Amino acid sequence: MTRHLRIGISVSAALPTLITALVVFTALAIGGVVPWTVLPAVLLALAVQAFVTFVRLGRITDGAVRQDDGANPV
């Protein structure tokens, strides 16, 4: 899997949650229910999620290509 494809998958996995969370938490912050510091925390958490997804996608494909137990000789 190429690096560009892994980045696209990672961002698209976090994007729906990011948009929903920003809309909901902005409305709650305007209403005074949650502090404004929640918004940067949500952004940081989703950035970490996207990074972990990016790293795991690379490990899964590398491991799948390299595994060979020799059970099915050609």
Phi and psi in radians as a Rosetta constraint file:
Dihedral C 1 N 2 CA 2 C 2 CIRCULARHARMONIC -1.313 0.35
Dihedral N 2 CA 2 C 2 N 3 CIRCULARHARMONIC 2.791 0.35
Dihedral C 2 N 3 CA 3 C 3 CIRCULARHARMONIC -1.097 0.35
Dihedral N 3 CA 3 C 3 N 4 CIRCULARHARMONIC -0.701 0.35
Dihedral C 3 N 4 CA 4 C 4 CIRCULARHARMONIC -1.081 0.35
Dihedral N 4 CA 4 C 4 N 5 CIRCULARHARMONIC -0.735 0.35
Dihedral C 4 N 5 CA 5 C 5 CIRCULARHARMONIC -1.172 0.35
Dihedral N 5 CA 5 C 5 N 6 CIRCULARHARMONIC -0.711 0.35
Dihedral C 5 N 6 CA 6 C 6 CIRCULARHARMONIC -1.093 0.35
Dihedral N 6 CA 6 C 6 N 7 CIRCULARHARMONIC -0.689 0.35
Dihedral C 6 N 7 CA 7 C 7 CIRCULARHARMONIC -1.116 0.35
Dihedral N 7 CA 7 C 7 N 8 CIRCULARHARMONIC -0.760 0.35
Dihedral C 7 N 8 CA 8 C 8 CIRCULARHARMONIC -1.079 0.35
Dihedral N 8 CA 8 C 8 N 9 CIRCULARHARMONIC -0.750 0.35
Dihedral C 8 N 9 CA 9 C 9 CIRCULARHARMONIC -1.154 0.35
Dihedral N 9 CA 9 C 9 N 10 CIRCULARHARMONIC -0.725 0.35
Dihedral C 9 N 10 CA 10 C 10 CIRCULARHARMONIC -1.104 0.35
Dihedral N 10 CA 10 C 10 N 11 CIRCULARHARMONIC -0.774 0.35
Dihedral C 10 N 11 CA 11 C 11 CIRCULARHARMONIC -1.206 0.35
Dihedral N 11 CA 11 C 11 N 12 CIRCULARHARMONIC -0.732 0.35
Dihedral C 11 N 12 CA 12 C 12 CIRCULARHARMONIC -1.204 0.35
Dihedral N 12 CA 12 C 12 N 13 CIRCULARHARMONIC -0.401 0.35
Dihedral C 12 N 13 CA 13 C 13 CIRCULARHARMONIC -1.285 0.35
Dihedral N 13 CA 13 C 13 N 14 CIRCULARHARMONIC -0.588 0.35
Dihedral C 13 N 14 CA 14 C 14 CIRCULARHARMONIC -1.614 0.35
Dihedral N 14 CA 14 C 14 N 15 CIRCULARHARMONIC -0.347 0.35
Dihedral C 14 N 15 CA 15 C 15 CIRCULARHARMONIC -1.087 0.35
Dihedral N 15 CA 15 C 15 N 16 CIRCULARHARMONIC -0.802 0.35
Dihedral C 15 N 16 CA 16 C 16 CIRCULARHARMONIC -1.074 0.35
Dihedral N 16 CA 16 C 16 N 17 CIRCULARHARMONIC -0.693 0.35
Dihedral C 16 N 17 CA 17 C 17 CIRCULARHARMONIC -1.168 0.35
Dihedral N 17 CA 17 C 17 N 18 CIRCULARHARMONIC -0.685 0.35
Dihedral C 17 N 18 CA 18 C 18 CIRCULARHARMONIC -1.081 0.35
Dihedral N 18 CA 18 C 18 N 19 CIRCULARHARMONIC -0.836 0.35
Dihedral C 18 N 19 CA 19 C 19 CIRCULARHARMONIC -1.120 0.35
Dihedral N 19 CA 19 C 19 N 20 CIRCULARHARMONIC -0.806 0.35
Dihedral C 19 N 20 CA 20 C 20 CIRCULARHARMONIC -1.095 0.35
Dihedral N 20 CA 20 C 20 N 21 CIRCULARHARMONIC -0.800 0.35
Dihedral C 20 N 21 CA 21 C 21 CIRCULARHARMONIC -1.126 0.35
Dihedral N 21 CA 21 C 21 N 22 CIRCULARHARMONIC -0.703 0.35
Dihedral C 21 N 22 CA 22 C 22 CIRCULARHARMONIC -1.138 0.35
Dihedral N 22 CA 22 C 22 N 23 CIRCULARHARMONIC -0.702 0.35
Dihedral C 22 N 23 CA 23 C 23 CIRCULARHARMONIC -1.145 0.35
Dihedral N 23 CA 23 C 23 N 24 CIRCULARHARMONIC -0.852 0.35
Dihedral C 23 N 24 CA 24 C 24 CIRCULARHARMONIC -1.155 0.35
Dihedral N 24 CA 24 C 24 N 25 CIRCULARHARMONIC -0.851 0.35
Dihedral C 24 N 25 CA 25 C 25 CIRCULARHARMONIC -1.251 0.35
Dihedral N 25 CA 25 C 25 N 26 CIRCULARHARMONIC -0.485 0.35
Dihedral C 25 N 26 CA 26 C 26 CIRCULARHARMONIC -1.159 0.35
Dihedral N 26 CA 26 C 26 N 27 CIRCULARHARMONIC -0.755 0.35
Dihedral C 26 N 27 CA 27 C 27 CIRCULARHARMONIC -1.109 0.35
Dihedral N 27 CA 27 C 27 N 28 CIRCULARHARMONIC -0.727 0.35
Dihedral C 27 N 28 CA 28 C 28 CIRCULARHARMONIC -1.179 0.35
Dihedral N 28 CA 28 C 28 N 29 CIRCULARHARMONIC -0.623 0.35
Dihedral C 28 N 29 CA 29 C 29 CIRCULARHARMONIC -1.216 0.35
Dihedral N 29 CA 29 C 29 N 30 CIRCULARHARMONIC -0.664 0.35
Dihedral C 29 N 30 CA 30 C 30 CIRCULARHARMONIC -1.115 0.35
Dihedral N 30 CA 30 C 30 N 31 CIRCULARHARMONIC -0.663 0.35
Dihedral C 30 N 31 CA 31 C 31 CIRCULARHARMONIC -1.325 0.35
Dihedral N 31 CA 31 C 31 N 32 CIRCULARHARMONIC -0.165 0.35
Dihedral C 31 N 32 CA 32 C 32 CIRCULARHARMONIC 1.473 0.35
Dihedral N 32 CA 32 C 32 N 33 CIRCULARHARMONIC 0.213 0.35
Dihedral C 32 N 33 CA 33 C 33 CIRCULARHARMONIC -1.382 0.35
Dihedral N 33 CA 33 C 33 N 34 CIRCULARHARMONIC -0.679 0.35
Dihedral C 33 N 34 CA 34 C 34 CIRCULARHARMONIC -2.175 0.35
Dihedral N 34 CA 34 C 34 N 35 CIRCULARHARMONIC 2.674 0.35
Dihedral C 34 N 35 CA 35 C 35 CIRCULARHARMONIC -1.284 0.35
Dihedral N 35 CA 35 C 35 N 36 CIRCULARHARMONIC 2.777 0.35
Dihedral C 35 N 36 CA 36 C 36 CIRCULARHARMONIC -1.161 0.35
Dihedral N 36 CA 36 C 36 N 37 CIRCULARHARMONIC -0.313 0.35
Dihedral C 36 N 37 CA 37 C 37 CIRCULARHARMONIC -1.256 0.35
Dihedral N 37 CA 37 C 37 N 38 CIRCULARHARMONIC -0.147 0.35
Dihedral C 37 N 38 CA 38 C 38 CIRCULARHARMONIC -1.190 0.35
Dihedral N 38 CA 38 C 38 N 39 CIRCULARHARMONIC -0.642 0.35
Dihedral C 38 N 39 CA 39 C 39 CIRCULARHARMONIC -1.066 0.35
Dihedral N 39 CA 39 C 39 N 40 CIRCULARHARMONIC -0.855 0.35
Dihedral C 39 N 40 CA 40 C 40 CIRCULARHARMONIC -1.119 0.35
Dihedral N 40 CA 40 C 40 N 41 CIRCULARHARMONIC -0.559 0.35
Dihedral C 40 N 41 CA 41 C 41 CIRCULARHARMONIC -1.156 0.35
Dihedral N 41 CA 41 C 41 N 42 CIRCULARHARMONIC -0.677 0.35
Dihedral C 41 N 42 CA 42 C 42 CIRCULARHARMONIC -1.156 0.35
Dihedral N 42 CA 42 C 42 N 43 CIRCULARHARMONIC -0.740 0.35
Dihedral C 42 N 43 CA 43 C 43 CIRCULARHARMONIC -1.052 0.35
Dihedral N 43 CA 43 C 43 N 44 CIRCULARHARMONIC -0.761 0.35
Dihedral C 43 N 44 CA 44 C 44 CIRCULARHARMONIC -1.134 0.35
Dihedral N 44 CA 44 C 44 N 45 CIRCULARHARMONIC -0.761 0.35
Dihedral C 44 N 45 CA 45 C 45 CIRCULARHARMONIC -1.100 0.35
Dihedral N 45 CA 45 C 45 N 46 CIRCULARHARMONIC -0.703 0.35
Dihedral C 45 N 46 CA 46 C 46 CIRCULARHARMONIC -1.279 0.35
Dihedral N 46 CA 46 C 46 N 47 CIRCULARHARMONIC -0.524 0.35
Dihedral C 46 N 47 CA 47 C 47 CIRCULARHARMONIC -1.157 0.35
Dihedral N 47 CA 47 C 47 N 48 CIRCULARHARMONIC -0.713 0.35
Dihedral C 47 N 48 CA 48 C 48 CIRCULARHARMONIC -1.129 0.35
Dihedral N 48 CA 48 C 48 N 49 CIRCULARHARMONIC -0.721 0.35
Dihedral C 48 N 49 CA 49 C 49 CIRCULARHARMONIC -1.055 0.35
Dihedral N 49 CA 49 C 49 N 50 CIRCULARHARMONIC -0.784 0.35
Dihedral C 49 N 50 CA 50 C 50 CIRCULARHARMONIC -1.121 0.35
Dihedral N 50 CA 50 C 50 N 51 CIRCULARHARMONIC -0.681 0.35
Dihedral C 50 N 51 CA 51 C 51 CIRCULARHARMONIC -1.146 0.35
Dihedral N 51 CA 51 C 51 N 52 CIRCULARHARMONIC -0.758 0.35
Dihedral C 51 N 52 CA 52 C 52 CIRCULARHARMONIC -1.118 0.35
Dihedral N 52 CA 52 C 52 N 53 CIRCULARHARMONIC -0.702 0.35
Dihedral C 52 N 53 CA 53 C 53 CIRCULARHARMONIC -1.082 0.35
Dihedral N 53 CA 53 C 53 N 54 CIRCULARHARMONIC -0.759 0.35
Dihedral C 53 N 54 CA 54 C 54 CIRCULARHARMONIC -1.038 0.35
Dihedral N 54 CA 54 C 54 N 55 CIRCULARHARMONIC -0.797 0.35
Dihedral C 54 N 55 CA 55 C 55 CIRCULARHARMONIC -1.172 0.35
Dihedral N 55 CA 55 C 55 N 56 CIRCULARHARMONIC -0.763 0.35
Dihedral C 55 N 56 CA 56 C 56 CIRCULARHARMONIC -1.152 0.35
Dihedral N 56 CA 56 C 56 N 57 CIRCULARHARMONIC -0.598 0.35
Dihedral C 56 N 57 CA 57 C 57 CIRCULARHARMONIC -1.113 0.35
Dihedral N 57 CA 57 C 57 N 58 CIRCULARHARMONIC -0.634 0.35
Dihedral C 57 N 58 CA 58 C 58 CIRCULARHARMONIC -1.214 0.35
Dihedral N 58 CA 58 C 58 N 59 CIRCULARHARMONIC -0.671 0.35
Dihedral C 58 N 59 CA 59 C 59 CIRCULARHARMONIC -1.251 0.35
Dihedral N 59 CA 59 C 59 N 60 CIRCULARHARMONIC -0.648 0.35
Dihedral C 59 N 60 CA 60 C 60 CIRCULARHARMONIC -1.127 0.35
Dihedral N 60 CA 60 C 60 N 61 CIRCULARHARMONIC -0.805 0.35
Dihedral C 60 N 61 CA 61 C 61 CIRCULARHARMONIC -1.224 0.35
Dihedral N 61 CA 61 C 61 N 62 CIRCULARHARMONIC -0.662 0.35
Dihedral C 61 N 62 CA 62 C 62 CIRCULARHARMONIC -1.129 0.35
Dihedral N 62 CA 62 C 62 N 63 CIRCULARHARMONIC -0.741 0.35
Dihedral C 62 N 63 CA 63 C 63 CIRCULARHARMONIC -1.174 0.35
Dihedral N 63 CA 63 C 63 N 64 CIRCULARHARMONIC -0.656 0.35
Dihedral C 63 N 64 CA 64 C 64 CIRCULARHARMONIC -1.199 0.35
Dihedral N 64 CA 64 C 64 N 65 CIRCULARHARMONIC -0.569 0.35
Dihedral C 64 N 65 CA 65 C 65 CIRCULARHARMONIC -1.328 0.35
Dihedral N 65 CA 65 C 65 N 66 CIRCULARHARMONIC -0.645 0.35
Dihedral C 65 N 66 CA 66 C 66 CIRCULARHARMONIC -1.465 0.35
Dihedral N 66 CA 66 C 66 N 67 CIRCULARHARMONIC -0.310 0.35
Dihedral C 66 N 67 CA 67 C 67 CIRCULARHARMONIC -1.300 0.35
Dihedral N 67 CA 67 C 67 N 68 CIRCULARHARMONIC 2.215 0.35
Dihedral C 67 N 68 CA 68 C 68 CIRCULARHARMONIC -2.663 0.35
Dihedral N 68 CA 68 C 68 N 69 CIRCULARHARMONIC 1.902 0.35
Dihedral C 68 N 69 CA 69 C 69 CIRCULARHARMONIC -1.613 0.35
Dihedral N 69 CA 69 C 69 N 70 CIRCULARHARMONIC -0.089 0.35
Dihedral C 69 N 70 CA 70 C 70 CIRCULARHARMONIC 1.332 0.35
Dihedral N 70 CA 70 C 70 N 71 CIRCULARHARMONIC 0.248 0.35
Dihedral C 70 N 71 CA 71 C 71 CIRCULARHARMONIC -1.285 0.35
Dihedral N 71 CA 71 C 71 N 72 CIRCULARHARMONIC -0.491 0.35
Dihedral C 71 N 72 CA 72 C 72 CIRCULARHARMONIC -2.068 0.35
Dihedral N 72 CA 72 C 72 N 73 CIRCULARHARMONIC 1.405 0.35
Dihedral C 72 N 73 CA 73 C 73 CIRCULARHARMONIC -1.228 0.35
Dihedral N 73 CA 73 C 73 N 74 CIRCULARHARMONIC 2.517 0.35
